[in-house]
Amino acid sequence: MRFHPEELALARRYEEGHAFHRLTDEQLAAILARGRALFHWFKAHPGTHNTINAGVILFLFVAQYLVLLKLPGLFLAGEGTDSLGAVLAASAVAGGLYSYLQYTLGVFSLHEGAAHRIVFVGRGRVAKAAQAVAANLCRLAAAEPEYYSTRHMAHHAKFGTEADEEFLNFVLPRRYFLTFLPLAAFVNFTDFVIHRPPTYTAGRIRSAVLATAYNGAYAYLAYRAWGPLFMVLVMFVFLPHVGFYLDRLRQFTEHNLMPLDNQNGSRSFGTGFWGLLVGGGPWGSPCHWEHHLVPSLPWYQQLILHRFVVGLLTPAQRRQFLVAPVVGFPLLWLRLVRSLYVNGPGRAGVRP
């Protein structure tokens, strides 16, 4: 992820020229009070918190096993007699789900583990070792935790400024659309990528080795169980693209064309279909606005805070900060793309 000064200039111009329905002082005070109460519960119950996150990690690994080695059995016999259509259907379903599970594991480990360091809490050796492991699980998805964590914390501390190393309040469509090129998760077609550095640092090489070993083992097992075509489609067509596209879609829509302050500069996708899909599951980032409002809360308390915040909002604020059910997210995406072109460099008088 590279900072583009012209995008900050465009974001400032857009903010100046548009009216936003910001949180009132009363609303913000109520949200912070509720956030403090949730945070105190979290600090008082480290065992419960650690158990919840251990369950998440166990679920994700079991789900990956079932998706790749059991679910295809609904489509395939695995004896070399399956039709091409059956193999394509099985690989699309299993490969898409496996890629999504890798994405949700990656975002959970990067965000909760590497950046905020709250997957496992406690002063004991076991808790510290578990936290270190959790912060590096993203390497199985080819992500680099050290690169991400420094930029994400700067994003919180220097939000909407020149020092925001994850600036997302005005992302030009050309940077985003280049992520749709094949293997853009690994090849530098664009700098609109946050899960890895642009060069092969020692950390990125470690991630590449671990991801290759982990997915290579599953590739061998999938090959033995369901044949070579299934394995190739899953590992080289669906795995590198589905989860990556969702991750880029998430970052393109979380902050784009929102105000340049932490309290009002994000959207919340919520806990419905789009929030869980694009946000990377409930332990991903479906309630990103609430995370910016109270960054110290773990993922499950962000979901609780989301319900509280929704009850405080006016209808106009709901339209601004939230995503409507069913068609709300596709309409948001279309509106962002259209508005970014309309307010882009050529129209706004800002040099590209």
N, C-alpha and C positions, 0 to 999 in steps of 0.2 A: 504494500500500500504506500503510495507516494502522495505527498501533499501538493496540490495544485493551487497556487495563489489566485489564479483567475476564477476558480470555483468559489473560493471564499468571497471574492469581490462580487460575484454574481449572487451568492447567498445573501450578502448584506444588502445589495440592491433590491433583491426580491422581498426581503423582510421589510425594508423601508416602504415599499410600494404596495404592501398588502396588510389588511387588518387581520389580526389573530385574536382568538378568544382565550386569553391567558387565564391561568389559575388566579383566583383572588387570594388575598392574604389569609382570609378565613379558611378557604379550602386548603391552602398549603399548610396552614397550622394544624388542621384536623388530620391531614395525611401524615405529617411528620409525627404527630402524637400517636397515631395508630402504628406507624412504623417503629417508633421507639418501643412500644409495648410488645410488638412481635419480636423485635431484636432481643429484648430482655428475656423472652421465653426461650429463644434459640440459645442464648448464652447459658441459661439455667438448665438446659436439657441436652448436653453434648452427646450422651449415650443414645438418646432417641434420634437425634440428628444423624449421627454416624450410622445407625442401623438403617435409616431411610436411604441414605446414599449407597450403603453396601448393597441394599436390595436393588437399587437402580442398576448398579454395575453388574450384579449377578443376572438380572433380567436381560440386559443388553447382550451379554455373552451367550446366554442360553438361547435367546431369540435368534442370534446370528446362526448358531448351530442348526436350529430347527428350520430356519428359512432356507438354508443352503442344502441341507442333507435330508430333510424330511418332507418339507412342503412340495418339492418337485414331484414327489410320489403321487400327488393328486393328478398330475398330467402325464407322467412317464412311467413306463414299466422298467426301464433301465436295463433292458436285455438286447439293445441294438435293433429293436423292431419298431421304435417310435417314429411317427410321421414327422416331417419337417415342421408342420404347423404346431404339433404338440411340443416339440423342442423349443420353437420360437416363443410360444405362450409361456412355457415353464421358465425359460430363461428371462423373459421380460418381467414376470411376476417376482420370481426369486431374486433376480439381479437388481430390480428396482428396490425391493424391500431391503436387500442386503446393503445396497448403497445408502439408503436412508438410515439404516441402523448404524452404519459407519459414520455418517454425518452427525447423527444425534450423539453418538459416543464422543466424537471429536469436539463438538461444540460444548458438551458438558464438561469434558476434561480441560479444554482450553479456558473456558470462561469461569466455571466454578472452581476448577483445580489450579490451573497455572496462573491465572490473573488474580482472582480474589482469594484463592487459597482457603476455601471453606468446604471442600468436599468432606474432609475429616478434620475434626478439631480436637484439641487436647494437648497436654504437655508431656504425655508419656511417649515412650519409644515406639510403641505400636501405632499410636495415632499419627505421629510424625512420619513414620515409615509408610503408613497407608496413604497419607496425604501426598508424599513424594511420588508414590506409584500412581495415584489418581491424576496428578498433574502431568504425567507422562504417558497415560493411556492413549492420548490423542496421536501419539507417534504411530500407533497401529493403523491410523487413518491418514498417514503421511503428513500430519500437521507438525509444526515446530513450536513448542510451548514458550520458549524463551523469547522468540521474535514477537509472538502475539502478545504476551503478557505486558511487555514494556509499552507497546503501542496502545493497548487497551486502557491501561491505567492513566496514560497521558490523555487519552480520549475523555476520561472522566474529569481529570484535574484541569485540563485546558480546553474544555469543550467549546467548539465554535470559534476557535482562535487559530492564529498561525502555528501555535504549538500543539494543536490537536493532530496527533499522528494517525488518527483513524477518522479523518474528517469526512462526513457523509451527508451534510445538509444541502449540498448541491453537487450531485454526481452526474456529469454529462453523459447522455445516453451512449455516445460512441465508446466510452470506456467500459460501460456495462455490457453492451452488445458483443464486444470482442470476447467476453467470457464464454460465449456459446460456441466458439471454435473448438474442434476436437482436441481433447487433452489439454485444454487451457488451464486445468488444475496444476499442470506440471510445466507447461511451456509459457514463456513470457510474451503472450500476445498482447497483454494489457497489464497495467500495474494495479488494477482493481481486484486485488487478491490480498487476503489478510492471514491465511492459515500457514503461510511459508514465506521466507525471504526470497528475493528475486535471484539470488546467487546461491551456489552450493556451499553453505557454511558447514562447519563441523556438526552443528545441531541438525541442519537439514539432511545431511548425509546419514546421521544416526536414525532419523525418522524414516528415511528411504529404506535403510537396511531392515529395520524392524517391520515396516509395513510390507515390504517384499516377502520377508520370512513368514509373517502371519497370513497374509493373503495367498502366498504361495502354497502353504500347507492346506488351506481350504481349497485352492485350485486343484491340488492333487486329489483330495478326497472327493471333490465334485466330479472330476474326470473319472475316477474309479466308479462312482455311483451312477452318474447320469450321462457319461460320454463326453468326447472332446468338443463337439459343437456347443453343447450347453456350457461347458467350462469357458470356452473362448468368448462366447457372448456375454456371460455374466461378468467375467473378470476384465475384459478389454472394451466392452461396449457400455454396459450399464453401471458397473462399479465406479469408473472414473468420472461419470457425468451426472447421474441423477442427483446424488447428494450435493455435489459441487454447484449444480444449477440452483438448487434450493437455497444453499448458503448465500450465493450471490444475489438471488432474489430477495432474501431476507435483508441483507445490508443495503440493497438499493432502495428499499421501501421503509426502513425503520426511521430514518431522519430526513430524508429528502424533502426539501421545500418546507421545512419546519423552522421555527425561530432558533436563534443562536444562543439559547441559554438552557441549562440543564433541566430546569423545571418545566419548560414548555417545548423542548426541542425534539421530542420523540413521539412515536405512535405505539399503541398497544394492540397487537393482533388478537389478544384474548385467548380463551381456552376452547374455542370451537375448532372446526375442521381446519381452517386456514392457519390459525395460530399454531396448532400442533404440527401441521405439515411443514409450513415454511419456517416456523420457529425452532424446529428440531426436537419436538416432543415437549412435555410439560417441564422437563428438567433442562430444556434448551433456553430459548429466549422468546417465548410467546408474549410475555408481558414486559417488553423492553422499556416502556415509559416508566413503569413502576420501579424498575431496576435503577433508572437514573434518578428517580425521586428519592429512593432510599437504597443506595448501592450496597449496604452492608447485609441485606437480607438474603438468605439462601433461596433457591428457586421455588420451593413449595410455599414459602411465605410471600413471595412475589404474587403467586396465584391468589392467596388470601387477600393481599392488599389490593389487587386488581378489583375484586368484587366490592371492596369498600370504596375505592376511588370512583367506580362507575356510578355508585349511588349518590355521589356528590355533584356530578357534572350536570350542566345545563344541556338542553338539546343541541345547541350550537357547539358546545365543547365536545359532546359525544361525536358529532360528525367530524370534528377536527382531529381528535386524538384516537378514536376507535375505528374499527373496521366493521361494517355492517355484515350480517350473516349472508351466506350463500354467494352472492355476486359481488359483495363489497370489496373483496381483495382484487379480483380482476379489474373492477372499475377503478380502484385506486391506482393500479399499475398503469392503466391506459391514461388516466389523468396526469400522472407524474410524467410519463414520456411526452405527452403533448405539451404540458406546461414547461418542461425543461427545454424543449425545442423553441417554444414561443419566447421564453425568457433567456435563451442562450446567448452566446457571445455576439452573434451578428445582430440580434434584436435589441440587446441591452446596452450596447455601446462599450462592451468590455473586450479587450483584446484576447484572442485565444492563446 
